Amino acid sequence: MYFVVIEVRPVEGSAVAAKYSEGAASCWVRTDAFEFALERGRKFIEESGQWSVVRTIECFLVSEEDYEPDDPYLKYFQQAIVDEEVCVIYAVPREESQS
């Protein structure tokens, strides 16, 4: 499985644009192909219609052994085994980014 981190920005006029200024998407993609993982992570974000891709920050292989049993991200890894991909967006509220 690949773990992909992508810098994102709200799409102008979208529901999230009024609330958030920027963010990062953490994506777990069940594949062993680097290029496919990048493509799926970016496509998942773009298909939301709420966020646009700014750039890929990192992309690397992960396994379940990379997570401690109490790691909060382990649940996303395990869900991606079932659903083939999981993306979680961590967004910065507009107030915080303007401080």
C-alpha positions in Angstrom: 0.0 0.0 0.0 1.2 3.5 -0.7 0.8 6.5 1.5 0.4 9.8 -0.4 0.4 13.3 1.0 -1.0 16.0 -1.2 -1.2 19.7 -0.6 -4.7 20.9 -1.5 -6.6 24.2 -1.9 -10.3 24.8 -1.9 -12.0 25.2 -5.2 -13.2 28.8 -5.6 -17.0 28.9 -5.0 -17.1 25.5 -3.3 -18.7 24.9 0.0 -15.4 24.5 1.7 -13.8 27.7 0.2 -15.6 30.0 2.6 -14.3 28.1 5.7 -10.9 26.8 4.7 -7.8 28.4 3.1 -5.6 25.3 2.5 -5.0 21.8 3.6 -3.3 18.5 3.1 -4.8 15.2 2.1 -3.4 12.0 3.5 -4.3 9.1 1.1 -3.8 5.4 1.6 -4.0 3.6 -1.8 -4.0 -0.2 -2.0 -1.6 -0.9 -4.9 2.1 -1.7 -5.4 2.4 0.7 -8.3 3.9 4.1 -7.5 2.4 6.0 -10.4 -1.1 4.5 -9.9 -1.0 5.6 -6.2 -0.2 9.1 -7.2 -2.9 9.2 -9.9 -5.6 7.7 -7.6 -4.8 10.1 -4.7 -5.0 13.1 -7.0 -8.1 11.9 -8.8 -9.9 11.2 -5.5 -9.3 14.8 -4.4 -10.3 16.3 -7.8 -13.5 14.2 -8.0 -14.7 15.7 -4.7 -15.3 19.0 -6.5 -14.4 20.8 -3.3 -10.6 20.7 -3.4 -7.9 21.1 -6.0 -4.4 19.6 -6.0 -1.5 22.0 -5.5 1.3 19.5 -5.4 2.3 16.0 -4.1 4.3 16.3 -0.9 5.4 12.7 -0.6 4.5 9.2 -1.6 5.9 6.0 -0.2 5.1 2.3 0.6 3.6 1.5 4.0 2.6 -1.7 5.7 0.6 -2.5 8.8 3.8 -3.1 10.7 4.6 0.6 10.2 1.8 1.5 12.7 1.7 0.9 16.4 -1.5 -0.7 17.6 -2.7 2.6 19.2 -1.8 4.7 16.2 -4.8 6.8 15.1 -3.8 6.4 11.4 -3.9 2.6 11.6 -7.7 2.7 11.1 -7.3 4.5 7.7 -4.7 2.0 6.6 -7.0 -0.9 7.5 -10.0 0.8 5.8 -8.0 1.2 2.6 -7.4 -2.6 2.6 -11.2 -3.0 2.3 -12.1 0.0 0.1 -8.8 0.2 -1.9 -8.3 3.9 -1.0 -9.0 6.3 1.8 -8.2 10.0 1.8 -8.4 12.2 4.8 -8.2 16.0 4.4 -6.7 18.1 7.2 -7.9 21.7 6.5 -6.8 25.0 7.9 -9.6 27.3 8.8 -9.4 30.8 7.2 -9.1 32.5 10.6 -6.0 30.5 11.5 -4.2 31.1 8.3 -4.8 34.9 8.4 -3.3 35.3 11.9 
